[in-house]
Amino acid sequence: MEPHSRVMRWKALFEDLEAQAEAAGRAELDAEVRDRTRREGGLVQTADRLRGAIGADLTIRLRGAGAVRGALQDAGRDWALLEEQPGRDLLVPLAAVMTLAGLTRRAEPAAGAVAARLDLRWALRGLARDRTPLHVLLVDATVLSGTIDRVGADHLELAEHPAGEVRLASAVRGVQLVPLPALALLRPG
């Protein structure tokens, strides 16, 4: 065998070994990327997926309420705001959600510490402050009508009065304490 052909054989052998090493390195990197992607996906919360879908038309199945549909307007740590039809919003506690359809693949984490604190109690306090008359649907399909007087750490107090009326002392039929996990949907009305 000529010296030139031996050099060519060695060169081919080294090129082959180098190609195998590169392929193994690419496969290892690909496996690492897939693993990290799975791990990061495991950190995504429902609220993150909702924030990534602002403006999307969603169908949400709720305990006690069946399916509601609307354009997602906003989302907090444990609530979503849907526009059911123009001018008619629904506040949905995420604890009552059974399924969500229509989400995009995007996820958007809460932007900062303040946004992370904007929980259901924060949204309910806004409704109480504005004295908004509400239809409150519970997870057992009970419907209450009234105005939120107070929001506690784990409950709200609803002054019951006829639907569509403002809260007047003479119209209040009673006050119900409603634990937050019992809420399925709140609709102005």
C-alpha positions in Angstrom: 0.0 0.0 0.0 1.3 3.4 -0.9 1.9 6.0 1.7 -0.5 8.4 0.1 -3.4 5.8 0.3 -2.6 5.1 4.0 -2.8 8.9 4.7 -6.1 9.0 2.9 -7.4 6.0 4.9 -6.4 7.6 8.2 -7.9 10.9 7.1 -11.2 9.2 6.2 -11.2 7.3 9.5 -10.6 10.5 11.5 -13.3 12.3 9.4 -15.7 9.5 10.2 -14.9 9.6 13.9 -15.3 13.3 13.9 -18.7 13.1 12.2 -19.9 10.5 14.7 -18.8 12.7 17.6 -20.6 15.7 16.1 -23.8 13.6 15.6 -23.6 12.3 19.2 -23.1 15.9 20.4 -26.1 17.1 18.4 -28.2 14.3 19.7 -27.2 15.0 23.3 -28.0 18.7 22.8 -31.4 17.9 21.2 -32.2 15.7 24.2 -31.2 18.4 26.6 -33.4 21.0 24.8 -36.4 18.6 24.8 -35.9 17.9 28.5 -35.6 21.6 29.4 -38.6 22.4 27.3 -40.7 19.8 29.2 -39.4 21.1 32.6 -40.2 24.7 31.7 -43.6 23.6 30.4 -44.3 22.1 33.8 -43.9 25.5 35.4 -46.6 27.2 33.2 -49.8 27.9 35.1 -53.3 28.3 33.8 -53.2 32.0 34.5 -50.0 32.3 32.3 -51.8 30.6 29.4 -54.8 32.9 29.9 -52.6 36.0 29.8 -51.1 34.7 26.6 -54.5 34.5 25.0 -56.0 37.9 25.8 -58.4 38.7 23.0 -59.1 35.1 22.1 -62.6 33.7 21.9 -62.8 31.0 24.7 -65.3 28.4 25.7 -65.0 27.7 29.5 -66.8 24.8 31.2 -67.7 25.7 34.8 -68.9 23.6 37.7 -72.6 24.5 38.1 -72.7 26.8 35.1 -72.0 24.6 32.1 -70.2 26.3 29.2 -69.8 30.1 28.8 -68.3 31.7 25.8 -66.7 35.1 25.2 -63.6 37.1 24.3 -60.9 37.0 27.0 -60.4 40.6 28.3 -58.1 40.1 31.2 -56.8 37.4 33.6 -55.3 37.4 37.1 -53.7 34.8 39.2 -57.0 33.0 39.9 -59.7 34.7 37.7 -60.5 35.5 34.1 -62.7 38.3 32.7 -64.7 37.4 29.6 -66.8 39.7 27.4 -69.8 37.4 26.8 -71.3 40.0 24.4 -70.5 43.7 23.9 -70.9 45.4 27.2 -71.6 42.2 29.1 -68.7 40.9 31.1 -68.3 37.7 33.2 -65.9 37.3 36.1 -64.8 33.6 36.2 -63.0 32.2 39.3 -60.5 29.7 38.0 -61.3 27.3 40.8 -64.6 26.7 39.1 -63.1 26.0 35.7 -63.4 22.4 34.4 -62.0 23.0 30.9 -60.8 25.8 28.7 -61.0 25.7 24.9 -59.7 28.3 22.4 -56.4 29.1 24.1 -53.4 30.0 22.1 -50.1 28.1 22.7 -48.6 31.3 24.2 -48.0 31.7 27.9 -47.3 35.0 29.6 -46.1 35.1 33.2 -47.4 37.9 35.5 -45.4 41.1 34.9 -44.0 41.9 38.2 -44.9 41.5 41.9 -48.0 43.8 41.7 -49.6 41.9 38.9 -49.0 38.7 40.7 -51.0 40.0 43.6 -54.1 40.8 41.6 -56.1 37.9 42.7 -59.9 37.1 42.8 -60.3 39.0 46.0 -58.8 42.1 44.3 -61.3 41.8 41.5 -64.2 41.2 43.9 -63.2 44.3 46.0 -63.5 46.4 42.8 -67.0 45.1 42.3 -67.8 45.9 45.9 -66.3 49.4 45.7 -68.3 50.1 42.5 -71.5 48.8 44.2 -72.2 46.7 41.1 -75.4 44.7 41.2 -74.6 41.1 40.4 -75.9 37.7 39.5 -73.7 35.3 41.4 -73.8 31.7 40.2 -72.5 29.1 42.7 -70.9 25.8 41.8 -74.1 24.0 42.7 -76.0 26.1 40.1 -77.7 28.3 42.8 -78.1 31.9 41.6 -78.0 34.8 44.0 -78.7 38.4 43.2 -77.3 41.3 45.1 -74.3 43.5 45.8 -71.0 42.6 47.4 -70.8 44.4 50.8 -67.4 43.0 51.9 -64.6 40.7 50.7 -62.8 38.7 53.3 -59.7 36.5 53.1 -61.7 33.5 51.9 -65.3 34.7 51.4 -67.6 37.6 50.3 -70.7 39.0 51.9 -73.5 39.5 49.4 -76.4 41.8 50.3 -79.3 40.1 48.5 -81.7 42.3 46.7 -83.8 42.1 43.5 -81.8 41.7 40.3 -81.0 44.9 38.4 -81.7 47.2 41.4 -79.2 49.2 43.2 -78.4 48.3 46.8 -80.8 50.2 49.1 -81.2 49.2 52.7 -85.0 48.9 52.1 -84.4 46.4 49.2 -82.0 44.1 51.0 -83.7 40.8 51.8 -80.7 39.4 53.7 -76.9 38.9 53.6 -75.2 35.7 52.6 -71.6 34.8 53.4 -70.3 33.0 50.3 -67.0 31.1 50.5 -64.8 31.9 47.5 -64.5 28.3 46.4 -68.3 28.2 46.0 -68.2 30.8 43.2 -68.7 29.7 39.6 -69.4 32.9 37.9 -70.3 36.6 38.5 -72.3 38.5 36.0 -73.3 42.2 36.4 -77.0 42.4 36.4 
